[in-house]
Amino acid sequence: MTRNPESTRRLTTVGFVALGAVVLSSGVALADPSESEARQRYEELQQELSELNEAYNTAKEDHSAAEARRDDLKEQWEEARDELDERSGRISTIVQSAYTGTSGDSFEIFFGGDADNALQNIADLDHISQGQQDMLADYIVDAEHAENLYNEAQEAEESAAQALSEAEDAQAQGESALDEQAEVLESLGGVDPTVDESAAADTATGGAADGGSAAVSGDVQAVLDFARAQIGKPYVWGGTGPDGYDCSGLTQAAWAQAGVSLPRTTYDQVNVGTPVSRDQVQPGDLLFFYSASAPSHVGIYSGNGKMIHGSNPSKPLEEVSLAAYWDGVFTGAVRVG
C-alpha cells in the first residue's frame, strides 16, 4: 500500500483523538448486560484503546518533530539577526543622516510600524542614493523574513503540543472505560477475551497451537530472545523501553537487536518489509490487527500459533495464543529483516 506518511499522521491523529470522545460517550454501561454483551463491549473498547494509543504515538512524534523544527528555525532566526546586527552600523548611519537631528536607532525608526510602512519610509527618502535605499529595503525584508520563520515554527509547536495534550486526555478516558468494562465482565463470570488461557500451558508443555515453528536465523532468534525477555514488563503508553513498552515500541526495540530500524508507529511499520499471508507467517514476522490500511496494534509472531505483544495498560507484556480473539481481528503480516 502507498500512503503519504505525513498526511496519514495528521488525519489519523485528528480522527483518533476525536474518537476519545466517542469512547467516553459510548462507554456508558448497559443496564443489566449479559456476559456476551459485556464481552463484546470489552472487545470494542480494546480496539478503540489501541487506536487511541497509536494516535498518542503519532501526536508525540509530531510534537517532537515540531519542537525540532522550531529550534532549528530559532537558530536560523538568531543567525539572521546576527547578520542584521552586523549591518546595523551602516544602516544607522544612513538613517541618522537622512533624519538630521532625530534620535533613536534604525530599528525603531523602521520597525515602529509594519513592514509596508517601513518600506514606504525608505521610498520617501529620495535624497539618499539608490544603493542606500536598496540596502535599507533588504534590511527590512531580511528582518521580517527571519521573524516570520520563527513565529511560524512557534505556532506549529504550540499546535502540536495541544494535539498531544488532547491525545493524552483521550487515552486516559479510553483506559478508564476499558478498566470499568473489565470489572463488569468479571462480575458476570466472563474472562478477558484477548487472552487464551491455554497459551500459558501450551508454552510450558512445548505444545503447538496450530502447527510447529520453523527454524529461525540468528537475527530472528535475537529478536525473539529480546521480546521474550520483556515479558512481564509493564505496558506503557508511548513506551520504548527499557522499563516498559507499548505494542509498536516493543516491536521496534526487538528488531533493533537484529540491526533493523523500524518506524515508531504501527501505521508506518506495516509498510516495512514483505507482506505475508496468515498461513505463511514465521517467527519474527510482525502481525497487525483491526485495520488493513491503518492497523492500530502489532505483535511479534513467536511460533506455535502465538505472539509476543503488549495490549493495554491493565496487563503486562505477554505471549498469547492467536486462537479465537486475535485471529478474528488479524488484518495482515509483514516479514522484515
C-alpha positions as YAML, in Angstrom:
chain: A
units: angstrom
residues:
- id: 1
  name: MET
  ca: [0.00, 0.00, 0.00]
- id: 2
  name: THR
  ca: [1.16, 3.54, -0.67]
- id: 3
  name: ARG
  ca: [0.28, 6.42, 1.62]
- id: 4
  name: ASN
  ca: [1.69, 9.81, 2.38]
- id: 5
  name: PRO
  ca: [3.03, 9.26, 5.93]
- id: 6
  name: GLU
  ca: [2.75, 12.91, 6.88]
- id: 7
  name: SER
  ca: [-0.85, 13.29, 5.75]
- id: 8
  name: THR
  ca: [-1.70, 9.99, 7.39]
- id: 9
  name: ARG
  ca: [-0.24, 11.26, 10.65]
- id: 10
  name: ARG
  ca: [-2.37, 14.39, 10.58]
- id: 11
  name: LEU
  ca: [-5.62, 12.70, 9.62]
- id: 12
  name: THR
  ca: [-5.13, 9.78, 11.95]
- id: 13
  name: THR
  ca: [-4.26, 11.95, 14.93]
- id: 14
  name: VAL
  ca: [-7.29, 14.17, 14.44]
- id: 15
  name: GLY
  ca: [-9.59, 11.22, 13.79]
- id: 16
  name: PHE
  ca: [-8.49, 9.11, 16.71]
- id: 17
  name: VAL
  ca: [-8.24, 11.94, 19.19]
- id: 18
  name: ALA
  ca: [-11.85, 12.71, 18.32]
- id: 19
  name: LEU
  ca: [-12.55, 9.03, 18.95]
- id: 20
  name: GLY
  ca: [-11.65, 9.61, 22.58]
- id: 21
  name: ALA
  ca: [-14.91, 11.48, 22.98]
- id: 22
  name: VAL
  ca: [-16.72, 8.55, 21.39]
- id: 23
  name: VAL
  ca: [-15.11, 6.15, 23.85]
- id: 24
  name: LEU
  ca: [-16.35, 8.20, 26.75]
- id: 25
  name: SER
  ca: [-19.87, 8.75, 25.46]
- id: 26
  name: SER
  ca: [-20.35, 5.19, 24.20]
- id: 27
  name: GLY
  ca: [-18.79, 3.67, 27.29]
- id: 28
  name: VAL
  ca: [-21.96, 4.04, 29.36]
- id: 29
  name: ALA
  ca: [-22.66, 0.71, 30.96]
- id: 30
  name: LEU
  ca: [-25.59, -1.27, 29.63]
- id: 31
  name: ALA
  ca: [-28.39, -1.89, 32.08]
- id: 32
  name: ASP
  ca: [-28.04, -5.47, 33.29]
- id: 33
  name: PRO
  ca: [-25.87, -6.62, 30.36]
- id: 34
  name: SER
  ca: [-25.42, -10.26, 29.58]
- id: 35
  name: GLU
  ca: [-21.97, -11.84, 29.70]
- id: 36
  name: SER
  ca: [-21.84, -11.89, 25.90]
- id: 37
  name: GLU
  ca: [-22.81, -8.20, 25.70]
- id: 38
  name: ALA
  ca: [-20.18, -7.28, 28.28]
- id: 39
  name: ARG
  ca: [-17.60, -9.31, 26.36]
- id: 40
  name: GLN
  ca: [-18.50, -7.61, 23.09]
- id: 41
  name: ARG
  ca: [-18.21, -4.17, 24.66]
- id: 42
  name: TYR
  ca: [-14.85, -5.08, 26.16]
- id: 43
  name: GLU
  ca: [-13.60, -6.12, 22.73]
- id: 44
  name: GLU
  ca: [-14.81, -2.84, 21.21]
- id: 45
  name: LEU
  ca: [-13.02, -0.85, 23.90]
- id: 46
  name: GLN
  ca: [-9.84, -2.91, 23.46]
- id: 47
  name: GLN
  ca: [-9.77, -1.93, 19.79]
- id: 48
  name: GLU
  ca: [-10.58, 1.70, 20.50]
- id: 49
  name: LEU
  ca: [-7.87, 1.85, 23.14]
- id: 50
  name: SER
  ca: [-5.26, 0.51, 20.72]
- id: 51
  name: GLU
  ca: [-6.32, 3.19, 18.23]
- id: 52
  name: LEU
  ca: [-6.00, 5.88, 20.87]
- id: 53
  name: ASN
  ca: [-2.54, 4.62, 21.77]
- id: 54
  name: GLU
  ca: [-1.33, 4.91, 18.19]
- id: 55
  name: ALA
  ca: [-2.96, 8.34, 17.92]
- id: 56
  name: TYR
  ca: [-0.96, 9.30, 21.00]
- id: 57
  name: ASN
  ca: [2.24, 7.93, 19.45]
- id: 58
  name: THR
  ca: [1.58, 9.90, 16.28]
- id: 59
  name: ALA
  ca: [0.88, 13.10, 18.22]
- id: 60
  name: LYS
  ca: [4.05, 12.55, 20.24]
- id: 61
  name: GLU
  ca: [6.09, 12.06, 17.05]
- id: 62
  name: ASP
  ca: [4.55, 15.16, 15.50]
- id: 63
  name: HIS
  ca: [5.26, 17.22, 18.61]
- id: 64
  name: SER
  ca: [8.89, 16.11, 18.70]
- id: 65
  name: ALA
  ca: [9.27, 17.00, 15.02]
- id: 66
  name: ALA
  ca: [7.62, 20.39, 15.59]
- id: 67
  name: GLU
  ca: [9.93, 21.11, 18.52]
- id: 68
  name: ALA
  ca: [12.97, 20.23, 16.41]
- id: 69
  name: ARG
  ca: [11.70, 22.41, 13.57]
- id: 70
  name: ARG
  ca: [11.06, 25.30, 15.95]
- id: 71
  name: ASP
  ca: [14.54, 25.01, 17.47]
- id: 72
  name: ASP
  ca: [16.13, 24.82, 14.03]
- id: 73
  name: LEU
  ca: [14.29, 27.91, 12.81]
- id: 74
  name: LYS
  ca: [15.06, 29.74, 16.04]
- id: 75
  name: GLU
  ca: [18.72, 29.11, 15.36]
- id: 76
  name: GLN
  ca: [18.30, 30.37, 11.79]
- id: 77
  name: TRP
  ca: [16.44, 33.41, 13.10]
- id: 78
  name: GLU
  ca: [19.22, 34.19, 15.57]
- id: 79
  name: GLU
  ca: [21.81, 33.82, 12.83]
- id: 80
  name: ALA
  ca: [19.83, 36.18, 10.63]
- id: 81
  name: ARG
  ca: [19.57, 38.67, 13.46]
- id: 82
  name: ASP
  ca: [23.32, 38.50, 13.98]
- id: 83
  name: GLU
  ca: [23.84, 39.25, 10.31]
- id: 84
  name: LEU
  ca: [21.44, 42.17, 10.56]
- id: 85
  name: ASP
  ca: [23.25, 43.45, 13.62]
- id: 86
  name: GLU
  ca: [26.49, 43.44, 11.66]
- id: 87
  name: ARG
  ca: [24.84, 45.74, 9.12]
- id: 88
  name: SER
  ca: [23.20, 47.92, 11.76]
- id: 89
  name: GLY
  ca: [26.11, 50.32, 11.91]
- id: 90
  name: ARG
  ca: [25.80, 51.18, 8.23]
- id: 91
  name: ILE
  ca: [22.01, 51.28, 8.47]
- id: 92
  name: SER
  ca: [22.13, 53.62, 11.43]
- id: 93
  name: THR
  ca: [24.49, 55.99, 9.63]
- id: 94
  name: ILE
  ca: [22.15, 56.19, 6.65]
- id: 95
  name: VAL
  ca: [19.09, 56.76, 8.80]
- id: 96
  name: GLN
  ca: [20.71, 59.37, 11.04]
- id: 97
  name: SER
  ca: [21.97, 61.28, 8.01]
- id: 98
  name: ALA
  ca: [18.51, 61.13, 6.45]
- id: 99
  name: TYR
  ca: [16.75, 62.28, 9.58]
- id: 100
  name: THR
  ca: [19.13, 65.01, 10.74]
- id: 101
  name: GLY
  ca: [18.55, 65.98, 14.32]
- id: 102
  name: THR
  ca: [16.50, 62.88, 15.19]
- id: 103
  name: SER
  ca: [17.35, 60.45, 17.92]
- id: 104
  name: GLY
  ca: [16.87, 56.69, 18.20]
- id: 105
  name: ASP
  ca: [18.30, 53.83, 16.27]
- id: 106
  name: SER
  ca: [17.41, 52.49, 12.85]
- id: 107
  name: PHE
  ca: [15.41, 49.59, 14.18]
- id: 108
  name: GLU
  ca: [12.94, 51.83, 15.99]
- id: 109
  name: ILE
  ca: [12.59, 54.16, 13.01]
- id: 110
  name: PHE
  ca: [11.85, 51.42, 10.52]
- id: 111
  name: PHE
  ca: [10.23, 48.75, 12.70]
- id: 112
  name: GLY
  ca: [7.98, 51.00, 14.78]
- id: 113
  name: GLY
  ca: [5.19, 50.09, 12.36]
- id: 114
  name: ASP
  ca: [4.68, 47.26, 9.92]
- id: 115
  name: ALA
  ca: [6.96, 46.28, 7.07]
- id: 116
  name: ASP
  ca: [4.92, 48.12, 4.44]
- id: 117
  name: ASN
  ca: [5.22, 51.38, 6.35]
- id: 118
  name: ALA
  ca: [8.94, 50.83, 6.80]
- id: 119
  name: LEU
  ca: [9.41, 50.32, 3.07]
- id: 120
  name: GLN
  ca: [7.34, 53.44, 2.39]
- id: 121
  name: ASN
  ca: [9.63, 55.40, 4.74]
- id: 122
  name: ILE
  ca: [12.57, 54.25, 2.66]
- id: 123
  name: ALA
  ca: [10.85, 55.28, -0.58]
- id: 124
  name: ASP
  ca: [10.25, 58.75, 0.84]
- id: 125
  name: LEU
  ca: [13.99, 59.27, 1.38]
- id: 126
  name: ASP
  ca: [14.54, 60.45, -2.19]
- id: 127
  name: HIS
  ca: [17.66, 62.40, -1.22]
- id: 128
  name: ILE
  ca: [19.67, 59.24, -0.40]
- id: 129
  name: SER
  ca: [21.27, 57.12, -3.07]
- id: 130
  name: GLN
  ca: [19.54, 54.22, -4.78]
- id: 131
  name: GLY
  ca: [22.19, 51.91, -3.37]
- id: 132
  name: GLN
  ca: [21.44, 53.08, 0.15]
- id: 133
  name: GLN
  ca: [17.71, 52.64, -0.42]
- id: 134
  name: ASP
  ca: [18.31, 49.09, -1.67]
- id: 135
  name: MET
  ca: [20.38, 48.34, 1.42]
- id: 136
  name: LEU
  ca: [17.60, 49.58, 3.70]
- id: 137
  name: ALA
  ca: [14.95, 47.63, 1.79]
- id: 138
  name: ASP
  ca: [16.99, 44.43, 2.02]
- id: 139
  name: TYR
  ca: [17.43, 45.01, 5.73]
- id: 140
  name: ILE
  ca: [13.66, 45.27, 6.29]
- id: 141
  name: VAL
  ca: [12.87, 42.19, 4.16]
- id: 142
  name: ASP
  ca: [15.51, 40.04, 5.81]
- id: 143
  name: ALA
  ca: [14.45, 41.03, 9.31]
- id: 144
  name: GLU
  ca: [10.77, 40.34, 8.60]
- id: 145
  name: HIS
  ca: [11.55, 37.00, 6.95]
- id: 146
  name: ALA
  ca: [13.64, 35.85, 9.89]
- id: 147
  name: GLU
  ca: [10.96, 36.77, 12.40]
- id: 148
  name: ASN
  ca: [8.16, 35.20, 10.33]
- id: 149
  name: LEU
  ca: [10.06, 31.91, 10.14]
- id: 150
  name: TYR
  ca: [10.44, 31.73, 13.89]
- id: 151
  name: ASN
  ca: [6.83, 32.72, 14.58]
- id: 152
  name: GLU
  ca: [5.60, 30.08, 12.13]
- id: 153
  name: ALA
  ca: [7.64, 27.39, 13.86]
- id: 154
  name: GLN
  ca: [6.49, 28.55, 17.28]
- id: 155
  name: GLU
  ca: [2.83, 28.33, 16.23]
- id: 156
  name: ALA
  ca: [3.35, 24.86, 14.76]
- id: 157
  name: GLU
  ca: [4.93, 23.63, 18.01]
- id: 158
  name: GLU
  ca: [2.08, 25.07, 20.07]
- id: 159
  name: SER
  ca: [-0.47, 23.37, 17.81]
- id: 160
  name: ALA
  ca: [1.35, 20.05, 18.08]
- id: 161
  name: ALA
  ca: [1.54, 20.40, 21.87]
- id: 162
  name: GLN
  ca: [-2.22, 20.95, 22.00]
- id: 163
  name: ALA
  ca: [-2.82, 17.84, 19.85]
- id: 164
  name: LEU
  ca: [-0.56, 15.82, 22.16]
- id: 165
  name: SER
  ca: [-2.46, 17.04, 25.22]
- id: 166
  name: GLU
  ca: [-5.77, 16.07, 23.61]
- id: 167
  name: ALA
  ca: [-4.38, 12.64, 22.74]
- id: 168
  name: GLU
  ca: [-3.26, 12.13, 26.34]
- id: 169
  name: ASP
  ca: [-6.71, 13.06, 27.62]
- id: 170
  name: ALA
  ca: [-8.39, 10.73, 25.14]
- id: 171
  name: GLN
  ca: [-6.18, 7.79, 26.04]
- id: 172
  name: ALA
  ca: [-6.86, 8.33, 29.74]
- id: 173
  name: GLN
  ca: [-10.60, 8.24, 29.05]
- id: 174
  name: GLY
  ca: [-10.21, 5.10, 26.95]
- id: 175
  name: GLU
  ca: [-8.15, 3.33, 29.61]
- id: 176
  name: SER
  ca: [-10.68, 4.17, 32.29]
- id: 177
  name: ALA
  ca: [-13.55, 2.91, 30.13]
- id: 178
  name: LEU
  ca: [-11.75, -0.39, 29.47]
- id: 179
  name: ASP
  ca: [-10.96, -0.91, 33.16]
- id: 180
  name: GLU
  ca: [-14.58, -0.32, 34.11]
- id: 181
  name: GLN
  ca: [-15.80, -2.73, 31.43]
- id: 182
  name: ALA
  ca: [-13.31, -5.36, 32.62]
- id: 183
  name: GLU
  ca: [-14.89, -5.17, 36.07]
- id: 184
  name: VAL
  ca: [-18.36, -5.56, 34.58]
- id: 185
  name: LEU
  ca: [-17.23, -8.56, 32.55]
- id: 186
  name: GLU
  ca: [-15.58, -10.19, 35.55]
- id: 187
  name: SER
  ca: [-18.66, -9.63, 37.71]
- id: 188
  name: LEU
  ca: [-20.68, -11.60, 35.16]
- id: 189
  name: GLY
  ca: [-18.25, -14.50, 35.22]
- id: 190
  name: GLY
  ca: [-16.58, -13.59, 31.96]
- id: 191
  name: VAL
  ca: [-12.84, -13.56, 31.24]
- id: 192
  name: ASP
  ca: [-10.61, -11.32, 29.16]
- id: 193
  name: PRO
  ca: [-11.29, -12.48, 25.57]
- id: 194
  name: THR
  ca: [-7.88, -11.29, 24.37]
- id: 195
  name: VAL
  ca: [-6.03, -13.91, 26.44]
- id: 196
  name: ASP
  ca: [-6.30, -17.62, 25.67]
- id: 197
  name: GLU
  ca: [-5.70, -19.43, 28.95]
- id: 198
  name: SER
  ca: [-4.30, -22.40, 27.02]
- id: 199
  name: ALA
  ca: [-1.38, -20.30, 25.79]
- id: 200
  name: ALA
  ca: [0.49, -20.40, 29.09]
- id: 201
  name: ALA
  ca: [0.04, -24.15, 29.42]
- id: 202
  name: ASP
  ca: [1.00, -24.63, 25.80]
- id: 203
  name: THR
  ca: [4.22, -22.68, 26.35]
- id: 204
  name: ALA
  ca: [5.04, -24.69, 29.44]
- id: 205
  name: THR
  ca: [4.45, -28.07, 27.80]
- id: 206
  name: GLY
  ca: [6.03, -27.20, 24.48]
- id: 207
  name: GLY
  ca: [2.82, -27.96, 22.59]
- id: 208
  name: ALA
  ca: [1.81, -26.36, 19.32]
- id: 209
  name: ALA
  ca: [-1.38, -24.38, 18.88]
- id: 210
  name: ASP
  ca: [-1.61, -24.57, 15.10]
- id: 211
  name: GLY
  ca: [1.47, -26.25, 13.83]
- id: 212
  name: GLY
  ca: [5.14, -26.09, 14.69]
- id: 213
  name: SER
  ca: [7.53, -23.21, 14.33]
- id: 214
  name: ALA
  ca: [10.05, -23.00, 11.54]
- id: 215
  name: ALA
  ca: [13.77, -22.86, 12.19]
- id: 216
  name: VAL
  ca: [14.90, -19.27, 12.58]
- id: 217
  name: SER
  ca: [18.01, -17.37, 11.64]
- id: 218
  name: GLY
  ca: [20.36, -15.91, 14.21]
- id: 219
  name: ASP
  ca: [18.93, -12.44, 13.67]
- id: 220
  name: VAL
  ca: [15.36, -13.59, 14.20]
- id: 221
  name: GLN
  ca: [16.42, -15.56, 17.26]
- id: 222
  name: ALA
  ca: [17.92, -12.40, 18.70]
- id: 223
  name: VAL
  ca: [14.60, -10.63, 18.09]
- id: 224
  name: LEU
  ca: [12.61, -13.38, 19.80]
- id: 225
  name: ASP
  ca: [15.04, -13.66, 22.70]
- id: 226
  name: PHE
  ca: [14.77, -9.95, 23.34]
- id: 227
  name: ALA
  ca: [10.98, -9.93, 23.07]
- id: 228
  name: ARG
  ca: [10.65, -12.88, 25.47]
- id: 229
  name: ALA
  ca: [12.95, -11.17, 27.95]
- id: 230
  name: GLN
  ca: [10.47, -8.26, 28.09]
- id: 231
  name: ILE
  ca: [7.51, -10.47, 29.04]
- id: 232
  name: GLY
  ca: [6.15, -9.34, 32.38]
- id: 233
  name: LYS
  ca: [7.29, -5.73, 31.99]
- id: 234
  name: PRO
  ca: [4.51, -3.13, 32.13]
- id: 235
  name: TYR
  ca: [2.66, -1.84, 29.13]
- id: 236
  name: VAL
  ca: [3.43, 1.90, 28.99]
- id: 237
  name: TRP
  ca: [1.70, 4.49, 26.84]
- id: 238
  name: GLY
  ca: [4.24, 5.54, 24.22]
- id: 239
  name: GLY
  ca: [6.80, 3.25, 25.86]
- id: 240
  name: THR
  ca: [10.02, 2.47, 24.01]
- id: 241
  name: GLY
  ca: [11.86, 0.81, 26.92]
- id: 242
  name: PRO
  ca: [13.76, -0.33, 28.68]
- id: 243
  name: ASP
  ca: [11.37, -0.36, 31.65]
- id: 244
  name: GLY
  ca: [8.14, -0.61, 29.66]
- id: 245
  name: TYR
  ca: [6.76, -0.67, 26.13]
- id: 246
  name: ASP
  ca: [3.63, -0.26, 24.08]
- id: 247
  name: CYS
  ca: [2.96, -2.61, 21.17]
- id: 248
  name: SER
  ca: [4.94, -0.81, 18.45]
- id: 249
  name: GLY
  ca: [7.63, 0.24, 20.92]
- id: 250
  name: LEU
  ca: [8.27, -3.44, 21.67]
- id: 251
  name: THR
  ca: [8.49, -4.47, 18.01]
- id: 252
  name: GLN
  ca: [10.79, -1.55, 17.26]
- id: 253
  name: ALA
  ca: [13.13, -2.40, 20.15]
- id: 254
  name: ALA
  ca: [13.11, -6.13, 19.38]
- id: 255
  name: TRP
  ca: [14.03, -5.75, 15.72]
- id: 256
  name: ALA
  ca: [16.74, -3.25, 16.66]
- id: 257
  name: GLN
  ca: [18.55, -6.28, 18.12]
- id: 258
  name: ALA
  ca: [18.93, -7.54, 14.55]
- id: 259
  name: GLY
  ca: [20.11, -4.16, 13.28]
- id: 260
  name: VAL
  ca: [16.76, -3.30, 11.71]
- id: 261
  name: SER
  ca: [15.42, 0.20, 12.32]
- id: 262
  name: LEU
  ca: [11.63, 0.12, 12.33]
- id: 263
  name: PRO
  ca: [9.47, 3.27, 12.31]
- id: 264
  name: ARG
  ca: [7.80, 4.22, 15.56]
- id: 265
  name: THR
  ca: [4.10, 3.62, 14.84]
- id: 266
  name: THR
  ca: [2.07, 0.67, 13.59]
- id: 267
  name: TYR
  ca: [0.80, 2.85, 10.75]
- id: 268
  name: ASP
  ca: [4.35, 3.04, 9.40]
- id: 269
  name: GLN
  ca: [5.62, -0.39, 10.49]
- id: 270
  name: VAL
  ca: [3.01, -2.12, 8.33]
- id: 271
  name: ASN
  ca: [4.71, -0.62, 5.26]
- id: 272
  name: VAL
  ca: [8.15, -2.06, 6.10]
- id: 273
  name: GLY
  ca: [9.09, -5.47, 4.75]
- id: 274
  name: THR
  ca: [7.30, -8.05, 2.63]
- id: 275
  name: PRO
  ca: [3.59, -8.80, 3.17]
- id: 276
  name: VAL
  ca: [2.85, -12.45, 4.02]
- id: 277
  name: SER
  ca: [-0.43, -14.30, 4.47]
- id: 278
  name: ARG
  ca: [-1.60, -15.61, 7.83]
- id: 279
  name: ASP
  ca: [-0.88, -19.23, 6.90]
- id: 280
  name: GLN
  ca: [2.67, -18.35, 5.86]
- id: 281
  name: VAL
  ca: [3.81, -16.43, 8.93]
- id: 282
  name: GLN
  ca: [7.12, -17.36, 10.50]
- id: 283
  name: PRO
  ca: [8.69, -16.47, 13.86]
- id: 284
  name: GLY
  ca: [9.79, -12.85, 13.90]
- id: 285
  name: ASP
  ca: [7.11, -11.66, 11.48]
- id: 286
  name: LEU
  ca: [5.08, -8.64, 12.51]
- id: 287
  name: LEU
  ca: [1.35, -9.28, 12.88]
- id: 288
  name: PHE
  ca: [-1.14, -6.42, 12.51]
- id: 289
  name: PHE
  ca: [-4.70, -6.08, 13.73]
- id: 290
  name: TYR
  ca: [-8.01, -4.20, 13.41]
- id: 291
  name: SER
  ca: [-7.41, -2.35, 10.13]
- id: 292
  name: ALA
  ca: [-5.61, -3.30, 6.93]
- id: 293
  name: SER
  ca: [-4.92, 0.31, 5.90]
- id: 294
  name: ALA
  ca: [-4.13, 1.79, 9.32]
- id: 295
  name: PRO
  ca: [-3.59, -1.03, 11.84]
- id: 296
  name: SER
  ca: [-3.50, 0.12, 15.45]
- id: 297
  name: HIS
  ca: [-1.98, -2.99, 17.03]
- id: 298
  name: VAL
  ca: [1.09, -5.09, 16.29]
- id: 299
  name: GLY
  ca: [2.75, -8.14, 17.79]
- id: 300
  name: ILE
  ca: [5.71, -10.41, 17.00]
- id: 301
  name: TYR
  ca: [4.86, -13.93, 15.85]
- id: 302
  name: SER
  ca: [6.75, -16.32, 18.13]
- id: 303
  name: GLY
  ca: [5.76, -19.65, 16.58]
- id: 304
  name: ASN
  ca: [3.28, -22.36, 17.57]
- id: 305
  name: GLY
  ca: [0.33, -20.07, 16.89]
- id: 306
  name: LYS
  ca: [1.39, -17.44, 19.42]
- id: 307
  name: MET
  ca: [2.69, -13.90, 19.52]
- id: 308
  name: ILE
  ca: [4.50, -11.65, 21.98]
- id: 309
  name: HIS
  ca: [2.91, -8.25, 22.46]
- id: 310
  name: GLY
  ca: [1.55, -5.61, 24.80]
- id: 311
  name: SER
  ca: [-2.16, -4.91, 24.50]
- id: 312
  name: ASN
  ca: [-3.17, -2.38, 27.16]
- id: 313
  name: PRO
  ca: [-2.02, -0.85, 30.48]
- id: 314
  name: SER
  ca: [-4.04, -3.29, 32.59]
- id: 315
  name: LYS
  ca: [-1.76, -6.16, 31.59]
- id: 316
  name: PRO
  ca: [2.00, -6.63, 31.27]
- id: 317
  name: LEU
  ca: [3.72, -7.65, 28.07]
- id: 318
  name: GLU
  ca: [2.81, -11.26, 27.37]
- id: 319
  name: GLU
  ca: [2.87, -14.18, 24.97]
- id: 320
  name: VAL
  ca: [-0.63, -15.16, 23.87]
- id: 321
  name: SER
  ca: [-2.32, -17.59, 21.53]
- id: 322
  name: LEU
  ca: [-3.70, -16.15, 18.32]
- id: 323
  name: ALA
  ca: [-6.64, -18.56, 18.53]
- id: 324
  name: ALA
  ca: [-10.11, -17.08, 18.93]
- id: 325
  name: TYR
  ca: [-9.86, -13.33, 19.51]
- id: 326
  name: TRP
  ca: [-6.62, -12.27, 17.80]
- id: 327
  name: ASP
  ca: [-7.10, -14.33, 14.66]
- id: 328
  name: GLY
  ca: [-10.57, -12.78, 14.46]
- id: 329
  name: VAL
  ca: [-9.14, -9.26, 14.22]
- id: 330
  name: PHE
  ca: [-5.98, -10.12, 12.24]
- id: 331
  name: THR
  ca: [-5.54, -7.92, 9.13]
- id: 332
  name: GLY
  ca: [-2.03, -8.56, 7.84]
- id: 333
  name: ALA
  ca: [1.59, -9.54, 8.42]
- id: 334
  name: VAL
  ca: [4.97, -8.44, 7.15]
- id: 335
  name: ARG
  ca: [8.37, -10.07, 7.14]
- id: 336
  name: VAL
  ca: [11.22, -7.72, 7.96]
- id: 337
  name: GLY
  ca: [14.96, -8.12, 8.12]
...
